[in-house]
Amino acid sequence: MPDHLTIVTHPLVSHKLSIMRDRETSTAGFRRLLREISLLLAYEVTRELPMTTRRIETPIQEMDAPAIEGKKLALISILRAGNGLLDGILELIPAARVGFIGLYRDPETLQPVQYYAKLPDQLEERVSIVVDPMLATGNSSAAAVTLLKQSGAKNIRFLCLLAAPEGVARMKAAHPDVPIVTAALDERLDDHGYIVPGLGDAGDRMFGTK
């Protein structure tokens, strides 16, 4: 397994992902499961956050208590499907700053086309977590990370639900300094750039579109 890739093998993650893969799972069920699984994945992607201490007073006495160091986290959603992961992570980290990058994949070239970007300020001082359910070709993810770096971000992590070997390799080639956290590494991509066995188009299944 690539050293920049972490696969979260917790039983709850694996179980919920299996239900999400099932084509009979409803739109409402898919959305709910994505929110739930994002909370579990968020624990892993935030595991190595820089820490400090601050002086507090418990009901018993004063103490130096551990606290996250630095500015608030930045969560960057790759539209539109990234919002499904974003909602769950915000339940865990409600003070995080949020940014959005709009990309769509050209059906002919499979290359990303940017149509929107709105990012938090002072990215150079924040840990940035990019979220998108699917790491397929890796082209959109790599383009989003490039945009973040151009905007000043230095400490970037990528969180996805499913990854394909091709996408992992593309991200490592473009951004070897960006660790990837995912619930599963699937077999391959098909001729249309979809992950196999995958779960279909995450955005369509989340929003009930075709």
Secondary structure per residue as TSV (DSSP state, phi and psi in degrees):
chain	resnum	aa	ss	phi	psi
A	1	M	-	360.0	137.6
A	2	P	-	-58.0	142.4
A	3	D	T	-73.2	-13.5
A	4	H	T	-94.1	5.6
A	5	L	E	-113.9	129.1
A	6	T	E	-116.2	122.8
A	7	I	E	-103.4	120.3
A	8	V	-	-82.8	111.2
A	9	T	-	-103.3	18.2
A	10	H	-	-57.7	137.8
A	11	P	H	-54.9	-38.3
A	12	L	H	-66.0	-37.9
A	13	V	H	-64.0	-47.8
A	14	S	H	-62.5	-42.4
A	15	H	H	-65.1	-47.8
A	16	K	H	-65.9	-37.1
A	17	L	H	-64.0	-39.1
A	18	S	H	-60.9	-40.4
A	19	I	H	-66.3	-38.4
A	20	M	H	-65.9	-32.9
A	21	R	H	-67.9	-29.1
A	22	D	-	-62.9	124.2
A	23	R	T	-64.8	-17.9
A	24	E	T	-84.2	-8.9
A	25	T	S	-67.2	131.5
A	26	S	-	-71.6	165.3
A	27	T	H	-59.1	-45.7
A	28	A	H	-62.8	-42.2
A	29	G	H	-66.1	-41.1
A	30	F	H	-61.4	-45.1
A	31	R	H	-63.5	-42.9
A	32	R	H	-64.8	-43.9
A	33	L	H	-65.5	-37.4
A	34	L	H	-63.5	-40.4
A	35	R	H	-64.0	-42.8
A	36	E	H	-65.4	-45.4
A	37	I	H	-69.9	-28.4
A	38	S	H	-66.3	-32.9
A	39	L	H	-62.8	-43.4
A	40	L	H	-68.4	-39.6
A	41	L	H	-68.7	-32.9
A	42	A	H	-64.0	-32.6
A	43	Y	H	-57.6	-41.2
A	44	E	H	-74.0	-43.0
A	45	V	H	-70.9	-19.3
A	46	T	T	-101.8	10.6
A	47	R	T	-60.7	-37.2
A	48	E	T	-104.4	32.0
A	49	L	-	-66.1	143.8
A	50	P	-	-64.8	138.4
A	51	M	E	-120.6	154.6
A	52	T	E	-141.1	-168.0
A	53	T	E	-129.7	154.4
A	54	R	E	-136.8	148.8
A	55	R	E	-79.1	123.3
A	56	I	E	-131.0	169.2
A	57	E	E	-121.5	113.7
A	58	T	-	-78.3	173.5
A	59	P	S	-60.7	-14.4
A	60	I	S	-102.0	-47.2
A	61	Q	-	-164.3	174.9
A	62	E	E	-77.9	154.1
A	63	M	E	-156.6	159.9
A	64	D	E	-91.7	106.1
A	65	A	E	-100.4	141.8
A	66	P	E	-65.9	142.5
A	67	A	E	-150.5	150.9
A	68	I	E	-67.4	134.8
A	69	E	-	-92.6	147.9
A	70	G	S	90.7	-171.4
A	71	K	S	-73.1	164.4
A	72	K	-	-57.6	147.8
A	73	L	-	-59.3	153.6
A	74	A	E	-112.1	123.7
A	75	L	E	-104.7	123.4
A	76	I	E	-115.6	113.2
A	77	S	E	-94.1	128.3
A	78	I	E	-85.9	112.1
A	79	L	E	-68.2	149.0
A	80	R	T	-100.2	-22.6
A	81	A	T	-66.9	-25.0
A	82	G	H	-59.2	-24.4
A	83	N	H	-64.4	-25.8
A	84	G	H	-65.7	-39.8
A	85	L	H	-73.2	-37.9
A	86	L	H	-58.4	-43.8
A	87	D	H	-58.4	-43.0
A	88	G	H	-68.9	-42.3
A	89	I	H	-65.4	-33.8
A	90	L	H	-66.7	-25.4
A	91	E	H	-65.8	-34.2
A	92	L	H	-83.2	-36.0
A	93	I	-	-127.5	70.8
A	94	P	T	-66.1	-20.7
A	95	A	T	-86.8	-1.5
A	96	A	-	-62.3	148.4
A	97	R	E	-83.7	147.7
A	98	V	E	-124.7	134.5
A	99	G	E	-126.7	163.5
A	100	F	E	-134.8	137.3
A	101	I	E	-125.7	121.1
A	102	G	E	-95.9	117.4
A	103	L	E	-134.4	141.4
A	104	Y	E	-127.9	154.6
A	105	R	E	-95.8	120.8
A	106	D	-	-61.7	122.2
A	107	P	T	-64.6	-21.4
A	108	E	T	-87.1	-48.7
A	109	T	T	-94.2	-15.8
A	110	L	-	63.3	14.6
A	111	Q	-	-91.4	148.5
A	112	P	E	-76.4	142.8
A	113	V	E	-122.3	120.9
A	114	Q	E	-84.5	134.4
A	115	Y	E	-126.9	-5.6
A	116	Y	E	-161.6	145.9
A	117	A	E	-156.8	127.1
A	118	K	E	-142.1	111.6
A	119	L	-	-120.8	151.8
A	120	P	-	-64.9	161.1
A	121	D	S	-85.0	170.5
A	122	Q	-	53.1	42.1
A	123	L	G	-62.0	-28.1
A	124	E	G	-64.3	-18.5
A	125	E	G	-105.9	6.0
A	126	R	S	-118.4	152.6
A	127	V	E	-80.2	124.9
A	128	S	E	-107.7	128.4
A	129	I	E	-114.5	114.4
A	130	V	E	-89.9	131.3
A	131	V	E	-123.2	132.4
A	132	D	-	-159.4	127.0
A	133	P	S	-57.2	-35.6
A	134	M	E	-118.5	125.4
A	135	L	E	-105.8	90.6
A	136	A	S	-96.7	-93.1
A	137	T	S	-70.8	-25.8
A	138	G	S	86.6	-5.9
A	139	N	H	-66.4	-46.0
A	140	S	H	-66.1	-42.4
A	141	S	H	-63.1	-44.4
A	142	A	H	-63.6	-39.0
A	143	A	H	-65.6	-39.7
A	144	A	H	-65.1	-41.7
A	145	V	H	-67.2	-38.6
A	146	T	H	-59.2	-43.9
A	147	L	H	-61.8	-41.8
A	148	L	H	-61.6	-45.2
A	149	K	H	-62.6	-39.3
A	150	Q	H	-64.6	-23.9
A	151	S	T	-91.5	3.6
A	152	G	T	110.4	-9.5
A	153	A	-	-64.9	136.9
A	154	K	-	-120.5	-29.0
A	155	N	E	-114.4	96.7
A	156	I	E	-121.5	139.4
A	157	R	E	-129.9	152.9
A	158	F	E	-120.7	129.2
A	159	L	E	-121.1	126.2
A	160	C	-	-140.6	163.9
A	161	L	S	-83.8	-46.5
A	162	L	E	-130.7	145.1
A	163	A	E	-132.6	147.6
A	164	A	-	-105.9	150.4
A	165	P	H	-54.7	-36.5
A	166	E	H	-63.5	-40.9
A	167	G	H	-68.6	-40.1
A	168	V	H	-61.9	-43.6
A	169	A	H	-65.5	-40.6
A	170	R	H	-63.1	-43.7
A	171	M	H	-65.7	-39.6
A	172	K	H	-65.9	-38.8
A	173	A	H	-66.3	-40.8
A	174	A	H	-82.5	-37.8
A	175	H	-	-141.7	72.9
A	176	P	T	-65.1	-14.8
A	177	D	T	-88.0	0.3
A	178	V	S	-105.7	109.1
A	179	P	-	-70.8	149.0
A	180	I	E	-116.2	132.9
A	181	V	E	-119.1	129.4
A	182	T	E	-145.0	163.4
A	183	A	S	-86.9	-21.9
A	184	A	E	-163.0	144.9
A	185	L	E	-107.0	109.8
A	186	D	-	-83.3	-174.3
A	187	E	S	-74.2	-50.1
A	188	R	E	-172.8	-178.9
A	189	L	E	-103.4	148.2
A	190	D	-	-88.8	-174.5
A	191	D	T	-66.4	-16.4
A	192	H	T	-100.6	5.6
A	193	G	S	83.2	15.2
A	194	Y	-	-92.3	147.3
A	195	I	E	-73.4	135.9
A	196	V	E	-116.2	129.3
A	197	P	S	-74.2	-24.0
A	198	G	-	60.1	-155.3
A	199	L	-	-148.6	18.2
A	200	G	S	88.2	-157.1
A	201	D	-	-87.3	115.1
A	202	A	H	-61.6	-40.6
A	203	G	H	-63.6	-45.2
A	204	D	H	-61.8	-42.2
A	205	R	H	-72.0	-29.6
A	206	M	H	-75.2	-39.2
A	207	F	H	-106.5	-0.3
A	208	G	T	73.0	30.8
A	209	T	-	-108.8	170.8
A	210	K	-	-115.9	360.0
